[in-house]
Amino acid sequence: MKKNIAIIGCQNGDEGKGKVITFVAPILINLADGQEILSYRFQGGGNAGHTAIIGEKRYALHQLPSGIILAQTYGLLGKGMFIEPKGLVKEIETISSSGIVIDKNKLGISSKAHITLDYHLNDDQSSFNLAEHTSTGNGIKQTARDKVNRTGIRFVEFLDRDLMIKILKEKTFPQGLPERYNSYEQFADSYAEERNFLAPFLALEHEIFNKFDYALAEGAQGLMLDLDDGQYPGITSSNPAHPTHRPDLYLGVFKMYLSSVGIGDRPFVTEMDADLQSRLIQPWGEFGTTTKKPRHIGWFNAVEGKYALESAHLDALAGTKLDDLELLAELGEKIKICVAYEIDGKRYDRWETNFDRRDVLSKAKPIYEEFDSWERTVEKDGQTLTPNAQKYVNSLEELLGKRFSLIGVGPEQKQMIVREQII
Ligand code: GDP
């Protein structure tokens, strides 16, 4: 029996997938009965940031899969990823220095993954500081563009200095390298250290995948940023909602409110008023894990939520950060859920073809239902929701048409209400 569980972010990223992954992985490890499980990232690159907390330790992961911090996992950077060698080496060194040995028995890098190089980063960072620039400055769009343009370099090719030079000369920069680099040879040699360090991790993805009975597919970002399903053009350059390798179960992760790093090209219909946001950002820690930029904060959007659930074919749901909403009681505020949109005087409860036009949702006005806030999310047993929190969750479930199997009520791994077994 083989089981592949996909963890999909259903909003704008930062849903708290890291914690859900480190909660689900031990369940699979237990089922695997002494065998290692596979923990793999299937898209994105250093533009992602997962935070995972195990016991007293907090790990910030960017390119590595979150599951790698657990014993009895083998991590794989998959073929759909964009790998930035310098950042990856540093990340491996940082995680290793906290006591997790990352060698070739613990980690593989797909031969097919594309490489983000200095010229991609440079190109991206020139516009990174614009206030509403949606990029994280990690050269992802530039790497994706080269991949689709057939001018990119795969990991296995990057490991061969001479082949890398040949590709740069003949395909990527036939007219000559950008001005700041001296020669093709010198450019390729500037990666000598990373080439050496990363070479042992070269992996044949499908063979690795087939070796494991249990796999955990980790998405980065979220469905509303999906290249195809998201709000084009405010999207990322890969498909967070569509894992590589056929999943047996899609577990969708929703934060119980909304946030988004950059909203430049993407309408944020349920954004809270600026004053309330300014009182929540700091205590909620709503700063990009990768960009450090303050995120925009909004109310839960059930129109988007229902759309995400249907288009990613979710089998089960995890809700996170319900406890964060306690702060609204302290501030004397009600809690809202967006149940529908009003556009040009007409009410919409469900996603429409017109919403896929870039000029429609910017006109949408949210129709809210209001809820009494609560001072404490869970009773002393750590598992029972208090009455107002329960009412809020019930309404979300009614709107989405599906129950939350897991509900996060605190940052720690054990602060999770399990309402039904997902596997
Ligand atoms: P990801 O990219 O989807 O993994 O999300 P991030 O790692 O950027 O954000 C998750 C943050 O929320 C981390 O600091 C987690 O420790 C924290 N977190 C996750 N679940 C919960 C929860 O249920 N309650 C609280 N208070 N924090 C949580």
Residues whose N, C-alpha, C, O or C-beta is under 5 A from the ligand:
A	BS01	GDP	G13 D14 E15 G16 K17 G18 K19 G49 H50 T51 T289 T320 K321 L322 D323 D324 G408 V409 G410 P411 Q415
